[in-house]
Amino acid sequence: MEDPHQSGDRRWPAEWEPQAAILAVWPHAGTDWAPIRDRVLPAYTAMIAAISRDEAVLLVVPPVGEAEVDAWLAGCGAAMDRIRRIPAGSNDTWARDFGPIGIYERGRRVLWDFRFNGWGGKFPADLDDALNRHLWQAGCLPADAMRSVDAVLEGGSVEGDGAGTLITTVRCLAAAGRNPGWSRAELERRLRDWLGVRQVHWLERGYLEGDDTDGHIDTLVRLAPGGTLLHVSCDDAADSHHDEMAAMARELAGWRTPEGRPYRLLPLPWPRARWDRDGRRLPATYANFLITNGSVLVPVYDDPADARALATVAAAFPGRRVVAIDATGFILQHGAVHCLTQQIPAALS
């Protein structure tokens, strides 16, 4: 069936549209999670359990690790019949960035398999880069087709509203380590082709210290229904981010919807600074939430600002449950809930 919202051949659905499944990758002992897995796995399994109450989970597990995974999931209230454990190798767990990006093309679901190079060559990524093709060949991904693209595009670097608008950051998408030699105009042309978007907003300002991704949009600004933008804000004048976040807010105030209206801006609060054991700032952000079929899973940091963040997200997504997920362990590896997951859109009915 043709997509009634589609203009042209392709449309990239918004995250709040119906989903077939969420892809996630278990933080196994062969990853950088190894020293803190005992701290991380309770929160990780709580995240998987929360997703499973709304939809299917495609959970990539180590080839000899299913028994450990089942033991962890058994006691967390997960809907086990909705969790498909798929044995495969992986370098890490950041499914948002190496997982496939799903679009609708003339009524069919098509998955784009972009290259993943470890955020511009910062980390080993050979297994992660091969994972989509492995899952497709094993018949694990619900879609009509998968196409490989000889270009780097991380899922966390782009955000769409399903109606033709895409937002991204200059700092990340135009970084030399991704697609060297491509101008911003060339990147935008390709985004329009791949994802069927008609309007691209490039965010010039905003950053998070400790961010390995060079400024993924899903750590700074998120789209929501009704022309809404949730954005990180910093009200601490002594914090190094204060002036940059204020400049980012002014930039967002100048953006317009395709209809020419200003966006509704919802500032997300600023959690207290978090540091690793070597004294480096960690990129804690409430913007890294995941939207599922019935819920929004929001990272929290055992922080006084947690309650305000949950309320702000709830205001942007009325009718969905808001679920707090402990991200105090996740952030030690510089990510949170959205970074750990990638949605597969539902079939058009």
C-alpha positions in Angstrom: 0.0 0.0 0.0 1.2 3.5 -0.8 2.2 5.7 2.2 -0.5 8.4 2.4 2.1 10.8 3.9 4.6 10.2 1.2 5.8 12.9 -1.2 8.0 11.5 -3.9 9.4 8.0 -3.9 10.8 7.9 -0.3 9.9 9.0 3.2 11.8 8.6 6.4 9.2 8.0 9.2 9.5 9.8 12.5 10.5 7.8 15.6 7.0 8.3 17.1 5.4 6.5 14.2 4.5 2.7 14.5 7.5 0.5 14.9 8.0 -3.2 14.1 10.9 -3.7 16.5 13.8 -2.2 18.3 17.4 -3.4 17.6 19.8 -3.6 20.5 23.2 -5.2 21.1 24.1 -6.9 24.4 27.1 -5.3 26.3 29.2 -8.4 26.3 32.5 -9.1 28.1 34.5 -8.5 24.9 33.5 -4.8 24.8 34.7 -1.7 26.7 31.9 -2.4 29.1 33.7 -5.3 30.7 35.0 -3.4 33.8 31.5 -2.0 34.6 29.1 -4.7 33.3 27.9 -5.6 36.8 26.8 -2.0 37.2 25.4 -1.6 33.7 23.5 -4.8 33.2 20.6 -4.1 35.6 19.8 -0.9 33.8 20.3 -2.4 30.4 17.9 -5.3 31.2 15.4 -2.8 32.6 15.6 -0.9 29.3 15.1 -4.1 27.2 12.2 -5.1 29.5 10.5 -1.7 29.1 10.8 -1.9 25.3 9.5 -5.5 25.2 6.2 -4.4 26.9 5.5 -2.2 23.8 7.0 -4.2 20.9 9.5 -6.8 19.7 13.2 -6.6 20.5 15.9 -7.9 18.2 18.7 -8.5 20.7 22.1 -9.3 19.3 24.0 -11.5 21.7 27.5 -13.0 21.7 27.6 -16.4 19.9 28.1 -18.2 23.2 26.2 -15.8 25.4 22.5 -16.6 25.2 22.5 -18.4 28.6 23.9 -15.3 30.4 21.4 -13.0 28.6 18.4 -15.2 29.5 19.5 -15.3 33.1 19.6 -11.6 33.3 16.3 -11.1 31.5 14.4 -13.7 33.4 14.1 -11.6 36.6 13.4 -8.2 35.1 9.8 -8.6 33.9 10.6 -8.7 30.2 8.1 -10.1 27.8 10.4 -13.0 26.7 8.1 -14.0 23.8 8.8 -10.6 22.2 12.6 -10.8 22.5 14.5 -12.5 19.7 18.0 -13.3 20.7 20.3 -13.3 17.6 23.9 -14.7 18.0 26.4 -12.5 16.2 29.8 -10.7 16.9 30.0 -7.0 17.7 32.6 -4.5 18.7 30.3 -2.5 20.9 26.6 -1.8 21.7 25.8 1.5 20.0 23.1 0.2 17.7 21.8 3.7 16.9 24.9 4.4 14.9 25.5 1.2 13.0 22.0 -0.2 12.8 20.0 0.2 9.6 17.9 3.3 8.9 14.4 2.4 7.7 12.4 4.3 5.1 9.2 3.8 3.1 9.6 3.6 -0.6 6.4 3.4 -2.6 4.7 1.4 0.2 7.6 -0.9 0.9 10.0 -0.9 3.9 13.6 -0.4 2.8 16.6 -0.5 5.1 19.6 1.6 4.4 22.9 0.0 5.5 25.4 2.8 5.7 29.0 2.3 6.5 30.1 2.7 10.2 33.7 3.7 10.8 33.8 4.1 14.6 32.8 7.8 14.6 35.5 8.9 12.2 38.0 6.2 13.0 38.2 6.7 16.7 37.4 3.0 17.6 37.4 -0.5 16.1 34.2 -1.0 14.1 34.6 -3.9 11.6 32.1 -6.2 13.3 29.6 -3.5 13.9 29.9 -2.3 10.3 29.1 -5.9 9.1 26.3 -6.5 11.5 23.4 -5.2 9.4 24.3 -7.4 6.4 24.7 -10.4 8.8 21.2 -9.8 10.3 19.7 -9.4 6.8 21.2 -12.5 5.4 20.0 -14.4 8.5 16.4 -13.2 7.9 16.2 -11.3 11.2 15.2 -7.8 9.9 11.6 -7.1 9.1 11.7 -5.2 5.8 11.2 -5.7 2.0 14.8 -4.8 1.0 18.2 -3.7 2.4 20.6 -1.6 0.4 24.2 -0.9 1.2 25.5 2.6 0.8 29.2 3.5 0.4 28.9 6.5 2.7 29.1 7.0 6.5 25.9 8.0 8.2 25.3 7.3 11.9 21.8 7.1 13.1 22.4 9.4 16.0 23.6 12.2 13.7 20.2 12.8 12.1 16.7 13.3 13.3 13.5 13.5 11.3 9.9 14.5 11.7 8.4 12.1 9.1 7.1 15.0 7.1 10.2 16.0 5.2 12.3 17.8 7.7 15.7 16.6 8.9 17.9 18.2 11.6 21.6 17.5 12.1 24.8 19.2 13.2 27.6 20.7 11.2 30.1 19.6 13.8 29.4 15.9 13.2 28.0 15.4 9.8 30.5 17.6 8.0 33.5 16.2 10.0 36.4 15.2 7.7 36.6 11.7 9.3 33.2 10.7 7.9 32.9 11.4 4.2 36.1 13.4 3.3 35.8 15.8 0.4 32.0 16.1 0.5 30.7 19.6 0.9 27.7 20.5 3.0 25.7 21.0 -0.2 26.7 17.5 -1.4 25.8 16.0 2.0 22.4 17.7 1.9 21.7 16.6 -1.6 22.4 13.0 -0.7 20.3 13.2 2.5 17.4 14.4 0.4 17.9 11.5 -2.0 18.4 8.7 0.6 15.7 9.8 3.1 13.2 11.8 0.9 13.6 14.9 3.0 12.8 18.3 1.7 14.2 20.6 4.4 17.5 20.2 6.3 18.3 22.3 9.4 22.0 22.4 10.1 22.8 23.2 13.8 25.9 25.3 14.1 26.1 25.7 17.8 25.9 23.4 20.8 28.2 20.7 22.1 28.8 18.3 25.1 32.2 17.8 26.6 33.3 14.2 26.5 31.1 13.4 23.4 32.9 10.9 21.2 30.5 11.5 18.3 31.5 15.1 17.5 28.1 16.4 18.3 25.3 14.0 17.4 22.0 15.7 17.2 20.3 13.1 19.5 22.4 14.4 22.4 21.4 18.1 21.9 18.0 18.5 20.1 15.1 16.2 19.5 12.0 16.5 17.4 8.5 15.8 18.7 5.0 15.9 17.2 3.3 19.3 16.5 6.4 21.2 15.4 8.2 20.8 18.8 11.9 20.8 19.6 13.2 19.5 22.9 16.7 20.9 23.4 19.4 20.8 26.1 19.7 24.0 28.1 22.3 25.1 30.7 21.2 27.5 33.4 24.5 27.4 35.3 26.4 30.6 34.3 29.6 29.1 35.7 29.4 26.0 33.5 31.6 25.9 30.4 28.6 25.0 28.2 26.4 28.0 29.3 27.2 30.4 26.5 27.2 27.8 23.8 23.8 26.4 24.8 22.4 29.9 25.0 23.6 30.5 21.4 22.1 27.1 20.4 18.7 28.2 21.8 18.8 31.4 19.8 19.6 29.5 16.7 16.7 27.1 17.2 14.4 30.1 17.7 15.2 31.1 14.2 14.3 27.8 12.6 10.9 27.5 10.9 8.7 24.5 10.1 7.9 23.8 6.4 4.7 25.9 7.0 6.9 28.9 8.0 6.0 28.8 11.7 8.5 28.9 14.6 9.0 25.7 16.5 7.6 25.2 19.9 10.8 25.0 22.1 10.9 22.9 25.2 14.2 23.3 27.1 15.5 20.2 28.9 17.2 20.8 32.2 20.9 20.5 32.9 22.1 17.6 35.1 25.0 18.1 37.4 28.4 17.5 35.9 29.6 13.9 35.8 33.2 12.9 35.6 35.1 9.7 34.9 37.8 8.4 37.2 40.4 10.2 35.1 38.7 13.5 35.6 37.2 13.8 32.2 33.7 15.3 31.8 31.0 12.9 30.7 28.3 13.9 28.2 25.2 13.5 30.4 22.0 14.6 28.6 18.3 14.1 28.9 17.9 14.5 25.1 19.0 10.9 24.5 15.6 9.4 25.1 14.0 6.5 23.0 10.4 6.6 21.7 8.7 3.2 21.5 5.2 2.3 20.4 3.7 3.2 23.8 6.4 4.8 25.8 9.3 7.2 26.0 12.4 5.9 27.8 14.3 8.8 29.3 17.8 8.5 30.8 18.1 9.7 34.3 21.2 10.4 36.4 20.1 10.3 40.1 20.0 14.1 39.8 17.6 16.8 41.2 16.8 17.7 37.5 15.5 14.2 36.7 11.9 14.9 37.6 11.8 18.1 35.6 13.3 16.3 32.6 10.7 13.5 32.8 7.9 16.1 33.0 9.2 18.0 30.0 9.4 14.9 27.9 5.9 13.9 29.0 4.6 17.3 27.8 6.0 16.7 24.3 4.5 13.2 24.0 1.1 13.2 25.6 -0.5 9.7 25.6 2.8 7.9 26.0 4.1 6.4 29.3 7.3 8.1 30.4 9.8 5.5 31.8 12.9 6.5 33.7 16.0 4.5 32.8 19.1 4.7 35.1 21.9 6.0 32.8 24.5 6.6 35.5 26.4 3.5 34.2 25.7 4.0 30.5 27.2 7.5 30.6 30.6 6.1 31.7 30.8 4.8 28.1 29.6 8.2 26.8 26.1 7.3 25.7 22.5 6.6 26.9 19.2 5.0 25.9 18.8 6.3 22.3 22.4 5.6 21.5 21.9 1.9 22.5 18.9 1.3 20.2 17.6 1.6 16.7 14.0 1.2 15.6 12.7 -0.7 12.6 9.5 1.0 11.2 6.3 -1.0 11.0 4.9 -2.2 7.7 2.3 0.1 6.1 -1.2 -1.2 6.5 
